[in-house]
Structure formats: structure tokens, C-alpha cells
Amino acid sequence: MPDAQQLLDHARREAQAGEDFLEFRLDFLPNPEQGLPIIRTILNEHPACQVLATCRRHQNHGKFNGSIEQQIAILSDAVDAGACAVDVEVESAEVAGAKLHIFDGRAFMVISYHNFEGTPALDPVVRRMGRIPAGMYKIVTTARKPSDMSRLLVLPRQYPKSPFVVLAMGETGFPSRVLSVLMGGAYTYAAPAAAEGTAAGQICSRQLRQLYRLEKLGKNPKVFGVIADPVRHSISPAVHNRALQARRIDAVYLPFLVHPLQLKDFFLLANRLPVSGFSVTVPHKQRILRYLDLVDPLARRIGAVNTVWRKAGKWRGANTDVDGVRVPLEKRLRLTGKTSILLAGNGGAARSAAFSLVDAGVKLSITGRNPDRVRALARMCNAEPLLREQAEARNFDVVLHATTLGMWPHVNECFFADRIPGKIVFDMVYTPRDTMLLQRAAAQGCEVIPGIEMFLEQAVAQFRIFTGEPPPVAVMERAAVEALSSRELTNGNHHSGGAASGA
């Protein structure tokens, strides 16, 4: 449990960073009254700050064990100390009744509702809260699927006469912390920058300001994103948001956690909110085709899409992974009918690579862990299927790795048991940057191509599709390197993310 000094340190750090609206969770202190002198101190040091005081009871998922009368008394003392607003959960407010008049004329009162299990029907919740006069109503639920967010985020516009704060908890609900204000919510919540978020789906204030540029967005920004499972540590938001900023485009790019069976539900969210386009990665690149109105012919042939955008009311799909494969290779050798390439893998990323390489006219061989799927893919693109042992016994100009082996958290895995049978080794996995495959290939004397090169090429192509603007390539490359370096620093070379395919 935080102590008073930690509370003061966090508050000072945020105020010095320019935050001027701070919530003090007094119930997190061993004794809530310890927070009162801290409120006075912060307001003396930073008079422009506004403080919202909260002392949530443990019955309502807080940490305060006192009575409702004691809760109201502590919040009243917080107002005396300088807090301009108080948060009272609806369960306490319904019992307190007339006692809440103690705040009349002294402080702004927020009535809050929290649901830690899911997102129920919300109209009854709004009616319940509306029976208690207040300056604002805060509704926080838990998102179990993407459309839970859309039902929550439309409340401010459905009930324009009542100021609302809305957000969804959990990693699935993460985008709501940015979108809530864009959809008419009064404000949003972020953790202190030093805390980096205290729960799944939470974001720190520095990221909210610097990465998602919440205060710089206009009234109707475009919304882009990446859909994946997992998605939390994708570097795409860092890369695309930096690019949008460089081109001064009024838009934001968000990570959307979409579980394998939730694609249809995601489109309910995307159609209801101003989503203009999104990147697609594991595990959705093949299944997404059934939900699109128009698909680029090459993507249709490949049977996988990694880029979706909306134009004239229709969802359109393309595959920029082909650029991610071809361009890095063409920087190192000329792709001709004499170029021999071994592709390891048979999933969505591998399919993109296979068709891209066959179209370039190379001699393509395919291997993988599932011989039946390898033969099926080889048959589709007129390539040579090989068992792993057969592939390892041969020599190729290029080995292109397109499986998830070696990806965080399985960083010690490698597709090849012994010798890697290529002069050039290209790993589509980019987290970690220096995979076990690349380490072994370098030690063997091979030229290596890290997955970040593929990631950048496909991301550059996506940016052009999403915005119609020339991509700021150097900016995107710096952002990708910085994001991956940050992951390595944070996780001690154990990174989270995906293969370089729009993730």
C-alpha cells in the first residue's frame, strides 16, 4: 500500500510535468487523513492544480474500511484542504442521501459506478445514477469484447444534458482511455508517469500526452489501429503515431486486443466509432477476409490481409507484407529465376512471402512444422515442398523464416536444429531484434536481415494507404528502433510483440 511520501512524490512529479488535474486516492493510504496535508502542500506549490478526492470503500472495490459517514467526513475534510471535487461511488451515495448536501456550494461532486465483471446494459445504470443530483457521472465497466467499449463510449452523446466520464477497464478496454474524451467524455484517467500504469489496460500520463497526443487532437480525428492477440506490446502505435505527428495529420493510432473469435464483434465497434483503418496481424490475417467488402486481387490470391481501411462506406483489404519481404531482399541481391530461396513457415505471413517471391520469379522451396500445410501452400503458389530434414541438407541463396519460433517469450527457440542452409538469413520475427536464428546465422558467417526491416517496409506502405500522404520513413525508423530498445531495456532482452506483419 502506498505511503504518504509516495503520494506526495507522485503528485509533485505530475504537477511539475504540467498535469493540472490530479485524483488523490485517499483510501490507498494506511490512514486516509494522511492525504490531507499533501493536498494542501501540492496546492500551495502548484496553485493552478485541481484536486479530485476519492476515498472508496472496500465493499465497492476500494481500500477504505470505515463507515459511509466516515467516508463522507474524510471527503469533506479533503474539500477543506483544497480539493475542488469529490468522487462518491453510487452505492455510498444511495445510502448517504441528504448527507451529500455537505458538499453543496463547496465542491463538485462526481457520482461513480464501477463494474469489475463486465459491461451490463447501461441505460438502467444511467437511470439509477440520475436519481442522485451531481455535477458529473462516471461509469467504468470491464470490457470483455470490443463492442463493450462502443456501448460505453456513445453515452456522452446519448445523454448530452449530463456530463459523463466513461472508460472500460482491462486490456480490451484500453482504447477507451483515449477515445472517451474524443467521444465527448469530460476527462479520462491515467496513472502517474512513474507508475507506468497500475493495471491491465491502464496507461501512464506521459504516454497519453506524448504518444497518443490526446491534447493535440481535434474534435473529429481519424482513428487507426492494430488488431491482434496479443497486442499490448506492439510497436505499431509508437511508429504510426510518430508518423502522423510528423505529417501533422489529425489522427490517432491505437492497439485493439481482439481475441480469435471476436473479429465480427470488432466490426461492431469499428462501424459505430470513427475507425478509418487498421493493421491486421496474428491471428486474424486470413479470417479477416470474410468481413471485408473489397479485397485487393493480390491479397485475395495470397488469402491473407494485413491492411484494412474504409472508403466510401466500404471496408477494403490489402497486403503490404509483400513489400516487407521483397524490398529488403532487393537491397541485397537481384531476384531472378536463378535465385534459390527457402521459406520456413505456412501461416499468414508465410503466404504473403510465398506469393511475393513467386511473382518475383525466384526458385522457391517451402518447409515447415506441418508437412500437409506446407504441401498445400506449395501447391497454391507452384513452389517445392520440403521436409525440414530435406531443407537442412540443401544450400540456398536465402533462408526466409516466417514462423513464431524465437519470438518473445520463447526467445531461445530456433526453427533449425543445426546448420542454417542459406547465405542470407531473413527473420520475419522482430521481437527480439537479435533472435536466436539471427545469432546462429551470424556465427555461421551468413549475412542477416532483421525482422524490423520487414516491419518498416510494410508499415510505410500501410501509412500511405491510410493517409494518402508520403510516409516519413526516417521518422518511422527512429520510432521503431526506440520502441524496441525501450522493450529491451524494460524486459532485459525478453520482449513482447509479434512477427513483422503489421503488428
N, C-alpha and C positions, 0 to 999 in steps of 0.2 A: 504494500500500500504506500503511495507517495507520502512524503512528509511535507511540512510547511515550507522548508527551504527549497525543495524541488519545485513546488508550486510557484514560489517566488522567482526562481531561476528561469523556469519555462516562460512565465508571464513577461519577465523582463526581456528575455531574448526575442519573444514575438513582438513586443511593443517596439523594441529597438529596430526590428526588421521592417517596421511600418504597419503592423497589424493594429487596427484601432477598435476592434470589436472582439472581446475575449469572454469565453464562458469559463467560470470558476466552478468546478465540480467539488463543492464543499464536502459532499458525502464520501469522497475518496480519502479525506484526511482522517487520521485517528480520532481527532476531535474537530468537528466542522467549524467550531468557533475560532480555531487557529487560522482560518482563512480570512477572518475579518480585518485584522491589521494589514494583511497582504493586499487586500483590496485598496485600503487607504494608501499604502505605500505606492502601489502602481499608479493610482490616480494622481497622487502628488507628483510623481516623477514624469508621468505622461498624461497631462490634463485632457488631451484630446481623445483618450481612450474611453470606450464604453464597456461596462462590465455587466454580463448576464450571470446571475447567481442561480445555481441548481443544487438542491440537496435531496436527491431521490431516495425514497425508502427502499429497503431490501425486498419488501413484498412486491415492488414494481421494478425489480432488477437493478436497484441502486445498492448502496452500501450503508445507508443510514438506518440504524436500528431503533430510533426513537419513535414517539407517537406523532400523529399528524399535527397536534397542537405544537409540539416541539419543532417540527419541521417548519411550520409557518412562522414560529418565533425566530428561528435562525435566519430564514429568508428576510424577515423584517429587519433584523439586525444588519444583514448584508446591505439592505437599502440604506440604513442609517450610515453605513460605512462608505456609501457612494455608488452602490450598484444601481443602474438605471432600469434594470429589468430583472424579472424572476421567472423561472420555469417551474410550473407546478404540474405534475402528472395528473391526468384526468381522474384516476382512481382516488387520489388525495383530495382533489378539488370537489368531487361529488360529495365527499363526506364533510369537508370543511364548510361548505355552503357560505353562510354570511360572514364567516371569519375571514374570507378572502377580501372583504372590503377594507381590511387593514392596508391594502396596497393602493386603494383609490387615491388618485392625486399625488401619489408618491413614487410609483414605479409602473412600468409597462409590464403587463402580465401575459406570459405565454402558457397556454394550456397544451400539454403534450400527451400523445398516445404512442405507445411502443408495442410492437408485436414481434417477439423473437422467434416465432414459429413459422410464420408465412405472411401472405398478404390476403386478408379476407375481403369480403365485399365492403367497399369503402363508403358508400352512401350512408349506411347505418352508423358508421363511425363518425362521419361528419355531423349527422343529426345529433348524436349523443354529445359531442363536444360543443355543438352550437347552443346547447341548453345552458352553458356556463358563459356568461359575458366575459370577454377577454379581448386584449388588443391584437392577439395573434394566435393561430392554432398550428401546432406542429404534429405531423403524422409521420411516424417512422415505422416501416414494416421490414420484413425479411423477404428478399427476392429468391424464390425457388426456381423461377424460369424467367426469361427475358420480358415476356409480356406483363409480368407483375410490375415492372418499372413503368410501363406505359400507362397502366391504370392509375398509378400513383401520381405520375408527373403531370397528367392533364387536370388534376384537381384545382390548381390555382386559376385556371381559365374557366373551369366549370362553375366555380363559386367565386366570381370576381369581387363580390362585396366583402368577403372575409379574407384578410391577409393569411397566407399559408406558408409554412416551411414543410417541404416534403423531401424524403430521401429513403432509399432502400438499403438495408444492411446486407452484409455478405458479399462475397466476391462477384456474384452475378449482378448485384445491385450497384457495383462500383460506378458505372457511368452516370447514375442518378446524382452523384455528388457534384458533377459538373453540369449536367443537363437541368437540374432542378431550378437553378437561377435563370437559365436561358428560357425555361418554360413558364416563367412568371413567379417562381418562389421568391420569398423575401430575402433569404440568405441561405448559405449552406454551411456545412461543418467540415473542419479539417483538424488533424492532430497537430500538436506543436512540431516544428521542423525537426527538433532533436529527437522526437519520438518516432518519426518516420511512419506514423500510423500505428494504432494500437490493436487493431482487429482486422480480420479479413475484409477487404473491400474499402478500408479506410485509407485516406490519403493525407500526407502532411501539407501544411500551408505553403511551404516553399514550392512543392510540385504544382499545387493548384495555381499559383501565381506565375511560375516560370515556365513549366512545361505545357500546361493547358491554357495559360494566358487568360484566365477567367475574366479579369477586369478589363482586358483589351478587346474582348469580343463585342460585336454589335448586337442589335436587337434580334436579328434573324440570321445568325451564322449558319453556314452549311455544316453538317455533321458527317464525318467519315469515321472509319474504324477498322478493326480487325476482328474477325470471329474465329475462335479457336477453343480447344480444350486440351491442355491448359493454355492460359493466355496471360496470366498475371505478370510474367517477366519478359514479355515480348519487347523487343527494342523498336518495333514499328512506330509506336506513339512518339518516342523520342525523335526518330528520324523524320517522320512526316510532319509533326508539329513544328519542328525547326524549319523545315522547308516551307510550310505555309507562312510562317513568320517572315522568312527571308523574302518571300514574294508578296508580302502584305495582303494576304488573302484572308477574308473574314470567315474562318472555318476552324474547326477543332477535330482532332483525330483521337478516338477513344478505343480502349480494349474491351471487347464484349466476350464474356465467358458464355459459350454456347455448348452444352453437352450434346453428345451424338444424336440423341432423339429429340432435340429441341430446335431443329432448323426451321420447321414450319412455324413454331411459336416465335422464333426470332423475327420472321417476316411480319408477324402481327405488330411487333414493336417498331420495326423499320417503316412500315406503312403508316403508322399512327404518329410517328415523330419525324422531324425533318432530317432523316438519314438520306444522304445523297449518294453514298457509295461505300464499299468496304473491301478490305483484303480478306482472302479466304485461305485458311491453312488447315493443318491436321486437326480433326479427322474429316473435314467437310468437303474437300475439293471435288470429289466425284458425285456425292449425293446432292450437292447444291444445284446440279443441272436441272433437276425436275421442278425446281421452284422459279426458274428464270423464263422470261418471255422470249428473249432473243439470245442466241449464243453464237459467238464468232466461229466461222467454219473450222479453223484450226483447233480451237478449244473443243469443238464438237468431235472432231476426229480423235483428239487425244482422250476425250472422255473425262476431262478434269478442267476446272475453272479456279483461278486464284484471284480474279479481279471482277467485282460486280459494281455496276453503277446504274443510276436511274436517269432516264432521259425520256421526255415526252410521256411520263407516267408509266414507262415500262422498265422492268429490270433486265439489264443486259450483262452478259458474261464474256470474259476473255481470259487468256492465259499468258501472263508475262514471264512465266518461268522459262519459256523458250529463249527469251533474251538473256535471262540469267545464266543459262547453260552455254549458249553459243558465243556470246561476246567475250567472256573471259578466256575461252579456248582460242578464239580467233586472234587474240592479242599475243598468243604464244606459238601458234602453228597454223598452217594453211589446211583447212578441212577439205580433203579431196577423196576420191574413190579408193586411194591407197592408204588412207588414214585408218588404222585399226583402233577401235575403242571398245572397252569392256564396261558395260553398265551393270552395277550391282544394286538390285532392288526391283520391285514391281508395283509399288504404290503410286499415289497421285503424282508425286514429284518425279518418280522414275518414268512414268508415262510421258510427262512433258519432255523430259530429256530425250527419251527414245525417239519420239516423233520429230523433235527438233534436229537431232543428229542424222536421222534417216533422210530428212528433207535436205540436209547439207550434203548428202551423198557419200557419207563415210561407210566403212565396213563395221557394222555394229554387232556385237555379241552381248547377250544378256545372261546374267546369273542371279541367284537369289536363294533365300532360305526355303521357298516354296516352289519346287520344280513345276508343279501344274500351272501355277500362276505365271511363272517365267515363260513356259511354253506358250501360254495363251497370249501374253504380251508380245513375244517374239513373232508369233503368227500374225498378229494385228499389224505390225509395222515392218514385216519382212526382214527380221533380224535372225541371228543364230542363237538358239538357246543352248546354254552350257550348265552342267552341274558345277558346283563350287570346285570340286577336285579337278575337273577338266580345265576350268578357267585358271586355276593357280598353276597349272602345268604349262601354260602358254605364255607368250610375251605380247604386249600391246603397246601402242604409242601412248594411249591414255587409259587410265582407270578412273571412272566416274562413280563415286559412291553416293547412293540415294536411299539408304535405309536409315533407321533411327539409332542404329548401334553406335555407341560413342557419344551420344547426346546426353547432356545432363539429365538425371543424376547418374547415369551409367557410364561415367567418363573413362572407365578402364576397359571398356569393351571395344572390340575391333572385328570387322567383318572377316578379315583374312587371318587365318591361324598362323601362317608362316610368311613366306615371301609374298610381297605385293607385286603382281605381274605387269607393271607399267613403268614407262619412262616419266610420264607426267601423272600425278595423282591429284584428283579434284574431289574434295569432300564437300557435299552439299550441307552438311551439318555445320552450323556456325557458333553453337554454344556447347562447349568452349571453342574459342578461336583455334587453339592448337590441339586438335583432337588426337587421340591415341593413334589413329590411322595416319595422320599427317606427321606425327613424331616418328613413327616407324618408317614412313616413306622417306623422310629427310635423312634418317640414319642410314637408309639403304642407298642413298645417293640420288633419289628421284627429285625432280622439280615438283613443287607442291603448289596447289591453288586452294586457299582457304575459302570456306563457305561464305564469308562476309562479302566476297566479290559477287557471288551469285545473288545474295540478298540485295545488294546495292543496285545491280542492273535491273532486277525485276521491280524494285521499289521505284526507281527512276521512271520506268515505263508506266507503272501504276499512277504516279503523280501526274504524268502528262495526261493520262486518261481521265483522272478525277477532276483536274482543274483546267485543262486546255492550255496551261502555261508551260514555258520551258523549265524543266527541273533544275534547281540549284545544286548540281552534282557535288561540288566541293563541300557545300554546307551539309548535305546529307551524309557524305562520307565521314566528315568530322563528328557528326552527331552519332553515327553508328559506332565508330571507334570509341568515343567517350562513353557511350552506353554500355558497351561490352567491357571496357576497362573498369567501369563502376561495378558491374556484376562481379568481375574477378576480385576486385578489392573487397567487396562485401562478403562474397561467398568463399573466399580462399581457393579460387580456381575451380569451384564447383558451381556451375551456372545453371540458370533456368532458361528455357526457351524452346526453339524448335529447329527443324531443318529450314534452310534458306528458301522459303517458298511463300513469301507474303506474310510471315509471322512477325 
